[in-house]
Amino acid sequence: MRVTLIHNPGAGRQRGDDAGRLVGLLEAAGHQVRYQCAKEDGWKKGLREPADLVVVAGGDGTVARVTRRMAGRGVPVALLPSGTANNIARTLGQLERPFEELVRGWEAARRVKLDLGIAKGPWGERYFVEGVGLGLFARLLARAERSRPKAKSVEQGLRRLKEVAARCEALEVAARLDGKDISGRYLMLEALNLRYVGPSLFLAPDGEPGDGNFEVVLVAEAERERLLQYLDQWQDNRERLAVLPTRRGRHLQIEWTGFELHIDDKLRPEKDASPEEIAGLVEARIGTETVEFLVPGSNRK
């Protein structure tokens, strides 16, 4: 196959020689490889070149950026997950498997559709892959942008999340989901397109890729202790219980008054935003576009 490889050499714990190793792995499997470094100019143009498959070697940020640009292209995507949290790959069952096994499995892999969400607000419109939300995760992202480097491990990200969760104030939010009023005071409101979010937290157990819905996680002040307990016990078994209240829907509307809001890893409002871009109606909905991912079956006995 003609393969376009989008590689983020700074993701996770990759080494400097990983680019050559990855290209060699794909060529050894019989593929024609066009390499694009995700940190260099031109990688977006590389996606426009003819290809039978786009392979992403990186973390959630890189995978999401590529996925958004593959909408409507009809070219499948395959993952070589090498980031920190790898929420997209984890949702698709692609973690803890050798790259060699994944590459060998592409030919007979099943194709799994992943919905692309659409977020619309005073700033314009954009696709999202992971989710849209306010409160806890948006504040953590804002805190990292202001004073701290990005977490280098899931455990470090979890510690920072617990620090914020223990003392953050709830936000008064006016919101509707599929026309029903869900307004309230929330520590966290997340419309999730994946089962996992942030430092690999399992918050949307009923979510299915391509089912046409997202899961809306609603954490009010009354659930703070449940949230903190869940974060404390995360390492014991992250899939044990998703104890936080959730609702399923397709269209979320939020009256945005300028509080911190995230769309995937993009924070709003931006530092240089004009007054017209800092408040107004924000909508998140599942669109009609999907992207197909190759998901190899396991070869393990």
LUMKOLBA-864919 format. One line per 8 residues: their letters; for each residue x, y, z of N, C-alpha, C. Coordinates in Angstrom, 1 decimal, padded with zeros to 4 digits. Example, Ala and Ser with C-alpha at 12.3 -4.5 7.8 and 13.67 -1.06 7.14 Angstrom:
2
as	013.2/-005.7/007.8/012.3/-004.5/007.8/013.2/-003.3/007.8 | 012.8/-002.2/007.1/013.7/-001.1/007.1/012.9/000.0/007.9 .
***
This chain:
301
mrvtlihn	000.8/-001.2/000.0/000.0/000.0/000.0/000.9/001.3/000.0 | 000.3/002.3/-000.6/000.9/003.6/-000.4/000.6/004.2/000.9 | 001.6/004.4/001.7/001.3/004.9/003.1/001.9/006.2/003.3 | 001.1/007.1/003.9/001.7/008.4/004.4/001.8/008.3/005.9 | 003.0/008.4/006.4/003.3/008.3/007.8/003.5/009.7/008.4 | 002.6/010.0/009.3/002.7/011.3/010.1/003.3/010.9/011.5 | 004.5/011.5/011.8/005.2/011.0/013.0/005.5/012.2/013.8 | 005.2/012.1/015.1/005.6/013.1/016.1/006.8/012.6/016.9 .
pgagrqrg	008.0/013.0/016.6/009.1/012.4/017.3/009.2/012.9/018.8 | 008.4/013.9/019.2/008.5/014.3/020.6/007.4/013.7/021.5 | 006.6/012.8/020.9/005.6/012.1/021.7/006.1/011.1/022.6 | 005.6/011.0/023.8/005.9/010.0/024.8/007.4/009.9/025.0 | 007.9/008.7/025.0/009.4/008.5/025.3/010.1/008.0/024.0 | 009.8/008.5/022.9/010.4/008.1/021.6/011.9/008.6/021.6 | 012.7/007.8/020.8/014.1/008.1/020.7/014.3/008.8/019.4 | 015.5/009.4/019.3/015.8/010.2/018.1/015.9/009.3/016.8 .
ddagrlvg	016.1/008.0/016.9/016.2/007.2/015.7/014.9/006.6/015.3 | 013.8/007.0/016.0/012.5/006.3/015.7/012.0/006.5/014.3 | 012.3/007.7/013.7/011.8/007.9/012.4/012.3/006.8/011.4 | 013.6/006.6/011.4/014.1/005.5/010.6/013.6/004.2/010.9 | 013.4/003.9/012.2/012.9/002.6/012.6/011.5/002.4/012.1 | 010.7/003.4/012.2/009.3/003.3/011.8/009.2/003.1/010.3 | 009.9/003.9/009.5/009.9/003.8/008.1/010.4/002.4/007.7 | 011.4/001.9/008.3/011.9/000.6/008.0/010.9/-000.5/008.3 .
lleaaghq	010.2/-000.4/009.4/009.2/-001.3/009.8/008.1/-001.4/008.7 | 007.6/-000.3/008.2/006.6/-000.2/007.2/007.1/-000.8/005.9 | 008.3/-000.4/005.5/008.8/-000.9/004.2/009.1/-002.4/004.3 | 009.5/-002.9/005.4/009.7/-004.3/005.5/008.4/-005.1/005.4 | 007.2/-004.4/005.6/005.9/-005.1/005.5/005.4/-004.9/004.0 | 006.2/-004.3/003.2/005.9/-004.2/001.8/005.2/-002.9/001.4 | 005.2/-001.9/002.2/004.5/-000.6/001.9/005.4/000.4/001.3 | 004.9/001.3/000.5/005.6/002.4/000.0/005.3/003.6/000.9 .
vryqcake	006.4/004.1/001.5/006.2/005.1/002.6/006.6/006.5/002.2 | 005.7/007.4/002.5/006.0/008.9/002.4/006.0/009.4/003.9 | 007.2/009.8/004.3/007.3/010.3/005.7/007.1/011.8/005.9 | 006.3/012.1/006.9/006.1/013.5/007.3/006.3/013.7/008.8 | 007.1/014.6/009.2/007.3/014.9/010.6/006.2/015.9/011.0 | 005.5/015.6/012.1/004.4/016.4/012.5/004.8/017.7/013.1 | 006.1/017.9/013.4/006.6/019.1/013.9/007.2/020.1/012.9 | 007.2/019.6/011.6/007.7/020.5/010.5/006.6/021.0/009.6 .
dgwkkglr	006.9/022.1/009.0/005.9/022.7/008.1/005.8/021.7/006.9 | 004.6/021.6/006.4/004.4/020.8/005.2/003.6/019.5/005.5 | 003.5/019.1/006.8/002.9/017.8/007.0/001.4/017.8/006.6 | 000.7/019.0/006.7/-000.7/019.0/006.3/-000.8/018.8/004.8 | 000.1/019.5/004.0/000.1/019.3/002.6/000.4/017.8/002.2 | 001.2/017.1/003.0/001.5/015.7/002.8/000.2/014.9/002.8 | -000.8/015.3/003.6/-002.0/014.5/003.7/-002.8/014.6/002.4 | -002.5/015.6/001.5/-003.3/015.7/000.3/-002.7/014.8/-000.8 .
epadlvvv	-001.5/014.3/-000.6/-001.0/013.4/-001.6/-001.7/012.1/-001.7 | -001.8/011.4/-002.9/-002.5/010.1/-003.0/-001.9/009.1/-002.0 | -002.8/008.4/-001.3/-002.4/007.4/-000.4/-003.5/006.4/-000.2 | -003.1/005.2/000.2/-004.1/004.1/000.5/-004.4/004.1/002.0 | -003.4/004.6/002.8/-003.5/004.6/004.2/-002.7/005.7/004.8 | -003.2/006.3/005.8/-002.5/007.3/006.6/-002.2/006.7/008.0 | -000.9/006.6/008.3/-000.5/006.1/009.6/000.0/007.2/010.5 | -000.5/007.2/011.7/-000.1/008.2/012.7/000.7/007.6/013.8 .
aggdgtva	001.9/008.0/014.0/002.8/007.6/015.1/002.9/008.8/016.0 | 002.2/008.8/017.1/002.2/009.9/018.0/001.1/009.8/019.1 | 000.9/010.8/019.8/-000.1/010.8/020.9/-001.4/011.4/020.4 | -002.3/011.6/021.4/-003.7/012.1/021.1/-003.7/013.4/020.3 | -002.8/014.3/020.7/-002.8/015.6/020.0/-002.6/015.4/018.5 | -001.5/014.6/018.2/-001.2/014.4/016.8/-002.3/013.6/016.0 | -002.8/012.6/016.7/-003.9/011.8/016.1/-005.1/012.6/015.8 | -005.5/013.5/016.8/-006.7/014.3/016.6/-006.5/015.3/015.4 .
rvtrrmag	-005.3/015.9/015.4/-005.0/016.9/014.3/-005.1/016.2/012.9 | -004.6/015.0/012.8/-004.6/014.3/011.5/-006.1/013.9/011.2 | -006.8/013.4/012.2/-008.1/012.9/012.0/-009.1/014.0/011.6 | -008.9/015.2/012.1/-009.8/016.3/011.7/-009.6/016.6/010.2 | -008.4/016.4/009.8/-008.1/016.8/008.4/-008.4/015.6/007.4 | -008.8/014.5/007.9/-009.2/013.3/007.1/-010.7/013.2/006.9 | -011.4/014.1/007.4/-012.9/014.1/007.2/-013.2/014.2/005.8 | -014.1/013.3/005.3/-014.5/013.3/003.9/-013.5/012.8/002.9 .
rgvpvall	-012.4/012.4/003.3/-011.3/012.0/002.4/-011.5/010.5/001.9 | -012.1/009.7/002.7/-012.3/008.3/002.3/-011.1/007.4/002.4 | -010.0/007.9/003.1/-008.8/007.2/003.3/-008.7/006.8/004.7 | -008.5/005.5/005.0/-008.5/005.0/006.4/-007.2/005.5/007.1 | -007.3/005.4/008.5/-006.2/005.8/009.3/-005.8/004.6/010.2 | -004.5/004.5/010.4/-004.0/003.4/011.3/-003.1/004.1/012.4 | -003.1/003.5/013.6/-002.3/004.1/014.6/-001.1/003.3/015.1 | -000.1/004.0/015.4/001.1/003.4/016.1/001.2/004.3/017.4 .
psgtanni	000.4/004.0/018.4/000.3/004.9/019.5/001.6/005.0/020.3 | 002.0/006.3/020.5/003.3/006.5/021.2/003.3/007.7/022.0 | 002.1/008.1/022.5/002.0/009.3/023.3/002.0/009.0/024.8 | 001.4/009.9/025.6/001.4/009.7/027.0/000.1/009.1/027.5 | -001.1/009.6/027.1/-002.3/009.1/027.5/-002.9/008.1/026.5 | -002.8/008.5/025.2/-003.3/007.6/024.1/-004.7/007.2/024.3 | -005.6/008.3/024.5/-007.0/008.0/024.7/-007.7/007.5/023.5 | -007.3/008.0/022.3/-007.9/007.6/021.1/-007.6/006.1/020.8 .
artlgqle	-006.3/005.8/020.9/-005.9/004.4/020.7/-006.5/003.5/021.7 | -006.6/003.9/023.0/-007.2/003.1/024.0/-008.6/002.8/023.7 | -009.4/003.8/023.3/-010.8/003.6/022.9/-010.9/002.6/021.8 | -010.0/002.6/020.9/-010.0/001.7/019.7/-009.3/000.3/020.0 | -008.8/000.1/021.2/-008.2/-001.2/021.6/-006.9/-001.4/020.9 | -006.1/-000.3/020.8/-004.8/-000.4/020.1/-003.6/-000.3/021.0 | -003.8/-000.4/022.3/-002.6/-000.2/023.2/-002.0/-001.5/023.6 | -000.8/-001.4/024.1/000.0/-002.5/024.7/000.1/-003.7/023.7 .
rpfeelvr	000.3/-003.3/022.4/000.5/-004.3/021.4/001.7/-003.8/020.6 | 002.7/-004.8/020.3/003.9/-004.4/019.5/003.5/-003.7/018.2 | 004.3/-002.7/017.8/004.0/-002.1/016.5/004.1/-003.2/015.4 | 005.0/-004.1/015.5/005.1/-005.1/014.4/003.7/-005.9/014.3 | 003.1/-006.2/015.4/001.8/-006.9/015.4/000.7/-006.0/014.7 | 000.7/-004.8/015.1/-000.3/-003.9/014.5/-000.1/-003.8/013.0 | 001.1/-003.6/012.5/001.4/-003.4/011.1/001.0/-004.7/010.3 | 001.3/-005.9/010.9/001.0/-007.1/010.2/-000.5/-007.3/010.1 .
gweaarrv	-001.3/-006.7/011.1/-002.7/-006.9/011.1/-003.5/-006.0/010.2 | -002.8/-005.0/009.6/-003.6/-004.0/008.8/-004.3/-004.6/007.6 | -003.7/-005.5/007.0/-004.3/-006.1/005.8/-005.7/-006.7/006.0 | -005.8/-007.4/007.1/-007.1/-008.1/007.5/-007.9/-007.4/008.6 | -007.5/-006.1/008.9/-008.1/-005.4/010.0/-009.6/-005.0/009.7 | -010.4/-005.0/010.7/-011.7/-004.4/010.6/-011.6/-002.9/010.5 | -012.6/-002.3/010.0/-012.7/-000.8/009.9/-013.7/-000.3/010.9 | -013.2/000.6/011.8/-014.1/001.1/012.8/-014.3/002.6/012.5 .
kldlgiak	-015.5/003.1/012.4/-015.8/004.5/012.2/-015.8/005.3/013.5 | -015.1/006.4/013.5/-015.1/007.3/014.6/-015.8/008.6/014.2 | -016.8/009.0/014.9/-017.5/010.3/014.6/-016.6/011.5/014.8 | -016.9/012.5/014.0/-016.2/013.8/014.3/-017.3/014.7/014.8 | -017.0/015.3/015.9/-017.9/016.3/016.4/-017.6/017.7/015.8 | -018.6/018.6/015.9/-018.4/019.9/015.4/-018.7/020.9/016.6 | -017.8/021.8/016.9/-017.9/022.8/017.9/-018.1/024.1/017.2 | -019.1/024.9/017.6/-019.3/026.2/017.0/-019.5/027.2/018.1 .
gpwgeryf	-018.9/028.4/017.9/-019.0/029.4/018.9/-018.6/030.8/018.2 | -018.5/031.8/019.1/-018.1/033.1/018.5/-016.9/033.2/017.7 | -016.0/032.2/017.9/-014.7/032.2/017.2/-014.8/031.5/015.8 | -015.9/030.8/015.6/-016.1/030.1/014.3/-016.5/028.6/014.6 | -016.1/027.8/013.7/-016.5/026.4/013.7/-015.3/025.5/013.5 | -015.2/024.3/014.2/-014.1/023.4/014.0/-014.5/022.0/014.4 | -013.9/021.0/013.8/-014.1/019.6/014.2/-013.5/019.3/015.6 | -014.0/018.4/016.3/-013.3/017.8/017.5/-013.4/016.3/017.5 .
vegvglgl	-012.4/015.7/018.1/-012.3/014.2/018.1/-012.5/013.7/019.5 | -011.9/014.3/020.5/-012.0/013.8/021.9/-013.2/014.4/022.6 | -013.3/015.7/022.7/-014.4/016.3/023.4/-014.4/017.8/023.6 | -015.5/018.3/024.1/-015.7/019.7/024.4/-016.1/019.8/025.9 | -015.5/020.7/026.6/-015.9/020.8/028.0/-015.4/022.0/028.8 | -016.0/022.1/030.0/-015.6/023.3/030.8/-015.4/022.7/032.2 | -014.8/023.6/033.1/-014.5/023.2/034.4/-013.1/022.5/034.6 | -013.1/021.3/035.1/-011.9/020.7/035.6/-010.8/020.6/034.5 .
farllara	-011.1/019.9/033.4/-010.1/019.7/032.4/-009.6/021.0/031.7 | -010.6/021.9/031.5/-010.2/023.2/030.9/-009.3/024.0/031.8 | -009.6/023.9/033.1/-008.8/024.7/034.1/-007.4/024.1/034.2 | -007.3/022.7/034.1/-006.0/022.1/034.1/-005.2/022.5/032.9 | -005.9/022.6/031.7/-005.2/023.0/030.5/-004.7/024.4/030.6 | -005.6/025.3/031.1/-005.2/026.7/031.3/-004.0/026.8/032.3 | -004.0/026.1/033.3/-002.9/026.1/034.3/-001.6/025.7/033.7 | -001.7/024.6/032.9/-000.5/024.2/032.2/000.1/025.2/031.2 .
ersrpkak	-000.8/025.9/030.5/-000.4/026.9/029.6/000.3/028.1/030.3 | -000.3/028.4/031.5/000.2/029.6/032.2/001.6/029.4/032.8 | 001.7/028.2/033.5/002.9/028.1/034.4/003.7/026.8/034.3 | 003.1/025.8/033.8/003.7/024.5/033.9/003.9/023.8/032.6 | 005.0/023.0/032.4/005.1/022.3/031.2/004.0/021.1/031.1 | 003.8/020.6/030.0/002.9/019.5/029.8/003.3/018.3/030.7 | 002.4/017.6/031.3/002.7/016.4/032.0/003.4/015.4/031.2 | 004.4/014.8/031.8/005.2/013.9/031.0/004.8/012.4/031.2 .
sveqglrr	003.8/012.2/032.1/003.3/010.8/032.3/001.9/010.9/032.8 | 001.2/009.8/032.6/-000.2/009.8/033.1/-000.3/010.0/034.6 | 000.6/009.5/035.3/000.6/009.7/036.8/000.8/011.1/037.2 | 001.7/011.8/036.5/001.9/013.3/036.8/000.6/014.1/036.4 | 000.0/013.7/035.3/-001.2/014.4/034.9/-002.3/014.2/035.9 | -002.4/012.9/036.4/-003.4/012.6/037.4/-003.2/013.4/038.7 | -002.0/013.5/039.1/-001.7/014.3/040.4/-002.1/015.8/040.2 | -001.8/016.3/039.1/-002.3/017.7/038.8/-003.8/017.8/038.8 .
lkevaarc	-004.4/016.8/038.2/-005.9/016.8/038.1/-006.5/016.8/039.5 | -005.9/016.0/040.4/-006.4/015.9/041.7/-006.3/017.2/042.5 | -005.2/017.9/042.3/-004.9/019.1/042.9/-006.0/020.1/042.5 | -006.3/020.2/041.2/-007.3/021.1/040.8/-008.7/020.7/041.3 | -009.0/019.4/041.2/-010.3/018.9/041.6/-010.7/019.2/043.0 | -009.6/019.2/043.9/-009.9/019.3/045.3/-010.3/020.7/045.7 | -010.0/021.7/044.9/-010.3/023.1/045.3/-010.9/024.0/044.3 | -011.2/023.5/043.1/-011.8/024.3/042.1/-013.2/024.6/042.5 .
ealevaar	-013.7/025.8/042.1/-015.1/026.2/042.3/-016.0/025.8/041.2 | -017.2/025.4/041.5/-018.2/025.1/040.5/-018.6/026.3/039.7 | -018.9/026.0/038.5/-019.3/027.1/037.6/-020.8/027.1/037.4 | -021.5/028.2/037.4/-022.9/028.3/037.1/-023.0/028.3/035.5 | -023.7/027.2/035.0/-023.7/027.0/033.6/-025.2/026.9/033.1 | -025.5/027.6/032.1/-026.8/027.5/031.4/-026.6/026.6/030.2 | -027.2/025.4/030.1/-027.0/024.5/029.0/-028.2/023.7/028.7 | -028.2/023.2/027.5/-029.3/022.3/027.0/-028.7/021.2/026.2 .
ldgkdisg	-029.3/020.0/026.4/-028.8/018.8/025.7/-030.0/018.2/024.9 | -029.9/018.2/023.6/-031.0/017.8/022.8/-032.3/018.5/023.2 | -032.2/019.8/023.5/-033.4/020.6/023.8/-033.8/020.5/025.3 | -033.2/019.7/026.1/-033.6/019.5/027.5/-032.7/020.3/028.4 | -033.2/021.0/029.3/-032.4/021.9/030.2/-031.6/021.1/031.1 | -030.2/021.3/031.1/-029.3/020.6/032.1/-028.5/021.6/032.8 | -029.0/022.8/033.0/-028.3/023.9/033.6/-028.0/023.5/035.1 | -026.9/024.1/035.6/-026.6/023.8/037.0/-025.2/024.4/037.3 .
rylmleal	-024.8/024.1/038.6/-023.4/024.4/039.0/-022.5/023.2/038.9 | -021.5/023.3/038.0/-020.7/022.1/037.7/-019.2/022.3/037.9 | -018.6/021.3/038.5/-017.2/021.2/038.6/-016.6/020.8/037.2 | -017.4/020.1/036.5/-017.0/019.6/035.2/-018.2/019.2/034.4 | -018.2/019.7/033.1/-019.2/019.3/032.1/-018.4/019.0/030.9 | -018.5/017.7/030.5/-017.7/017.2/029.3/-018.6/016.5/028.3 | -018.6/016.9/027.1/-019.2/016.2/026.0/-018.1/015.3/025.3 | -018.1/014.0/025.6/-017.0/013.2/025.2/-017.4/012.3/024.0 .
nlryvgps	-016.5/012.3/023.1/-016.6/011.4/021.9/-015.8/010.1/022.1 | -015.1/010.0/023.1/-014.2/008.9/023.4/-014.6/008.3/024.8 | -014.2/007.1/025.1/-014.4/006.6/026.5/-013.5/007.1/027.5 | -012.3/007.5/027.0/-011.3/008.0/027.9/-011.0/009.5/027.6 | -010.5/010.2/028.7/-010.2/011.6/028.6/-009.1/011.9/029.5 | -008.4/013.0/029.2/-007.4/013.5/030.2/-006.3/012.4/030.4 | -005.9/012.2/031.6/-004.9/011.2/031.9/-005.5/009.8/031.9 | -006.1/009.4/030.8/-006.6/008.1/030.6/-007.8/007.7/031.6 .
lflapdge	-008.6/008.7/032.0/-009.7/008.5/032.8/-010.8/007.9/032.1 | -011.4/006.8/032.6/-012.5/006.1/032.0/-013.8/006.7/032.4 | -014.3/007.7/031.7/-015.5/008.4/032.1/-016.7/008.2/031.3 | -016.6/007.5/030.2/-017.7/007.3/029.3/-017.8/005.8/028.9 | -018.2/004.9/029.8/-018.1/003.5/029.5/-019.1/003.0/028.5 | -020.2/003.8/028.3/-021.2/003.4/027.3/-020.9/004.0/025.9 | -019.9/004.8/025.8/-019.6/005.4/024.5/-019.1/004.3/023.5 | -019.6/004.4/022.3/-019.1/003.6/021.2/-018.7/004.4/020.0 .
pgdgnfev	-017.5/004.2/019.5/-017.1/004.9/018.3/-018.1/004.8/017.2 | -018.5/005.9/016.6/-019.4/005.9/015.4/-020.8/005.6/015.7 | -021.3/005.8/017.0/-022.7/005.5/017.3/-023.6/006.7/017.1 | -023.0/007.8/016.7/-023.8/009.0/016.5/-024.1/009.8/017.7 | -023.6/009.5/018.8/-023.8/010.2/020.1/-022.5/010.5/020.8 | -022.6/011.5/021.7/-021.5/011.6/022.6/-022.1/011.5/024.1 | -021.2/011.2/025.0/-021.6/011.1/026.4/-021.3/012.4/027.1 | -022.2/012.9/027.8/-022.1/014.2/028.5/-021.9/013.8/030.0 .
vlvaeaer	-020.7/014.1/030.6/-020.4/013.8/032.0/-020.7/015.1/032.7 | -021.5/015.0/033.8/-022.0/016.1/034.6/-021.6/015.9/036.0 | -020.6/016.7/036.5/-020.1/016.6/037.8/-020.4/017.9/038.6 | -021.5/017.8/039.4/-021.8/018.9/040.3/-021.1/018.9/041.6 | -021.3/019.9/042.4/-020.6/020.0/043.7/-020.9/018.7/044.6 | -022.1/018.2/044.5/-022.4/017.0/045.3/-021.6/015.8/044.9 | -021.0/015.8/043.7/-020.2/014.6/043.3/-018.7/014.8/043.5 | -018.3/015.9/044.1/-016.9/016.2/044.3/-016.2/015.0/045.0 .
erllqyld	-016.8/014.6/046.1/-016.1/013.5/046.8/-016.1/012.2/046.0 | -017.1/011.9/045.2/-017.1/010.7/044.4/-016.0/010.9/043.3 | -015.8/012.1/042.8/-014.8/012.3/041.8/-013.4/012.1/042.4 | -013.2/012.7/043.6/-011.9/012.6/044.3/-011.6/011.1/044.6 | -012.6/010.4/045.1/-012.4/009.0/045.4/-012.0/008.2/044.1 | -012.7/008.5/043.0/-012.4/007.9/041.8/-010.9/008.1/041.4 | -010.5/009.4/041.5/-009.1/009.7/041.1/-008.1/009.0/042.0 | -008.4/008.9/043.3/-007.6/008.2/044.3/-007.4/006.7/043.9 .
qwqdnrer	-008.4/006.1/043.4/-008.5/004.7/043.2/-008.2/004.3/041.7 | -007.8/005.3/040.9/-007.7/005.1/039.5/-006.7/004.0/039.2 | -005.6/003.9/039.9/-004.5/003.0/039.6/-004.9/001.6/039.9 | -005.9/001.4/040.8/-006.3/000.0/041.2/-007.0/-000.6/040.0 | -007.9/000.1/039.4/-008.6/-000.5/038.3/-009.4/000.7/037.6 | -008.9/001.2/036.6/-009.5/002.4/035.9/-010.9/002.1/035.4 | -011.1/000.8/035.0/-012.4/000.4/034.4/-013.4/-000.1/035.4 | -013.0/000.0/036.7/-013.9/-000.6/037.7/-015.3/000.0/037.7 .
lavlptrr	-015.4/001.3/037.9/-016.7/001.9/037.9/-016.5/003.3/037.3 | -017.4/003.7/036.4/-017.5/005.1/036.0/-018.7/005.6/036.8 | -018.4/006.2/038.0/-019.4/006.5/038.9/-020.1/007.9/038.7 | -019.6/008.6/037.7/-020.1/010.0/037.6/-021.3/010.0/036.7 | -022.2/010.9/037.0/-023.5/011.0/036.2/-023.2/011.3/034.7 | -023.8/010.6/033.8/-023.7/010.9/032.4/-025.0/010.9/031.7 | -025.1/011.6/030.6/-026.2/011.6/029.7/-025.7/011.4/028.3 | -026.6/010.8/027.4/-026.2/010.6/026.0/-027.0/011.6/025.2 .
grhlqiew	-026.3/012.2/024.2/-027.0/013.2/023.3/-026.2/013.4/022.1 | -026.8/014.3/021.2/-026.2/014.7/019.9/-025.9/016.2/019.8 | -026.6/017.0/020.6/-026.5/018.4/020.4/-026.5/019.1/021.8 | -025.4/019.7/022.1/-025.2/020.4/023.4/-025.1/021.9/023.1 | -025.8/022.7/023.9/-025.8/024.1/023.8/-025.4/024.7/025.1 | -024.4/025.6/025.1/-023.9/026.2/026.4/-023.9/027.7/026.2 | -024.5/028.4/027.2/-024.4/029.9/027.2/-023.0/030.3/027.8 | -022.1/030.6/026.9/-020.7/030.9/027.3/-020.5/032.3/027.7 .
tgfelhid	-020.0/032.5/028.9/-019.7/033.9/029.4/-018.3/034.2/029.5 | -017.4/033.4/028.8/-016.0/033.7/028.8/-015.2/032.8/029.7 | -015.8/031.9/030.4/-015.0/031.0/031.3/-014.2/030.0/030.4 | -013.2/029.4/031.0/-012.3/028.5/030.3/-013.1/027.3/029.7 | -012.8/027.1/028.4/-013.5/026.1/027.7/-012.5/025.4/026.8 | -012.6/024.0/026.7/-011.6/023.4/025.8/-012.3/022.6/024.7 | -011.7/022.6/023.5/-012.2/021.8/022.3/-011.0/021.0/022.0 | -011.1/019.7/022.3/-009.9/018.8/022.3/-008.8/019.5/023.1 .
dklrpekd	-007.6/019.7/022.6/-006.6/020.3/023.4/-006.5/021.8/023.1 | -007.5/022.4/022.5/-007.5/023.9/022.2/-008.3/024.6/023.3 | -007.7/025.6/023.9/-008.3/026.3/025.0/-008.9/027.6/024.4 | -010.2/027.9/024.9/-010.9/029.1/024.6/-011.2/029.8/025.9 | -011.2/031.2/026.0/-010.8/032.1/024.9/-009.3/032.1/024.7 | -008.8/032.4/023.5/-007.4/032.6/023.3/-006.9/033.9/023.9 | -005.6/033.9/024.1/-005.0/035.1/024.8/-005.3/036.4/024.0 | -005.3/036.3/022.7/-005.5/037.5/021.9/-006.9/037.7/021.3 .
aspeeiag	-007.8/037.0/022.0/-009.2/037.0/021.4/-009.8/038.4/021.6 | -010.6/038.8/020.6/-011.3/040.0/020.6/-012.5/039.9/021.5 | -013.1/041.0/022.0/-014.2/040.9/022.9/-015.4/040.2/022.3 | -015.5/040.2/021.0/-016.6/039.5/020.3/-016.4/038.0/020.3 | -015.2/037.5/020.6/-014.9/036.1/020.6/-014.9/035.5/022.0 | -015.3/036.2/023.0/-015.2/035.7/024.4/-016.5/035.4/025.0 | -017.6/035.6/024.4/-018.9/035.2/025.0/-019.9/035.0/023.9 | -020.9/034.1/024.2/-021.9/033.8/023.2/-022.4/032.4/023.3 .
lvearigt	-023.2/031.9/022.4/-023.7/030.6/022.4/-022.6/029.6/021.8 | -022.3/028.6/022.6/-021.4/027.5/022.1/-022.2/026.2/021.9 | -022.0/025.6/020.7/-022.7/024.4/020.4/-021.7/023.3/020.1 | -022.0/022.1/020.6/-021.3/020.9/020.2/-022.2/019.9/019.7 | -022.0/019.3/018.6/-022.9/018.3/018.0/-022.1/017.3/017.2 | -022.7/016.1/017.1/-022.1/015.1/016.2/-022.5/015.4/014.8 | -021.5/015.5/013.9/-021.7/015.8/012.5/-022.0/014.6/011.7 | -022.0/014.8/010.4/-022.2/013.6/009.5/-020.9/013.0/009.1 .
etveflvp	-019.8/013.6/009.4/-018.5/013.1/008.9/-018.0/012.0/009.9 | -017.4/011.0/009.4/-016.7/010.0/010.2/-015.3/009.7/009.5 | -014.4/009.2/010.3/-013.1/008.7/009.8/-013.0/007.3/010.1 | -012.6/006.4/009.2/-012.4/005.0/009.4/-011.0/004.7/009.9 | -010.9/003.9/011.0/-009.6/003.5/011.5/-009.5/002.0/011.3 | -008.3/001.5/010.9/-008.0/000.1/010.8/-007.7/-000.4/012.2 | -008.4/-001.4/012.6/-008.3/-002.0/014.0/-008.0/-003.5/013.8 | -006.7/-003.9/013.8/-006.3/-005.3/013.7/-006.8/-006.1/014.8 .
gsnrk	-007.2/-007.4/014.5/-007.5/-008.3/015.6/-006.2/-008.8/016.2 | -006.4/-009.2/017.5/-005.2/-009.7/018.2/-004.7/-011.0/017.7 | -003.4/-011.2/017.5/-002.8/-012.4/017.1/-002.4/-013.3/018.3 | -002.7/-012.8/019.5/-002.3/-013.5/020.7/-003.2/-014.7/021.0 | -002.7/-015.7/021.5/-003.5/-016.9/021.8/-003.9/-016.9/023.3 .
***
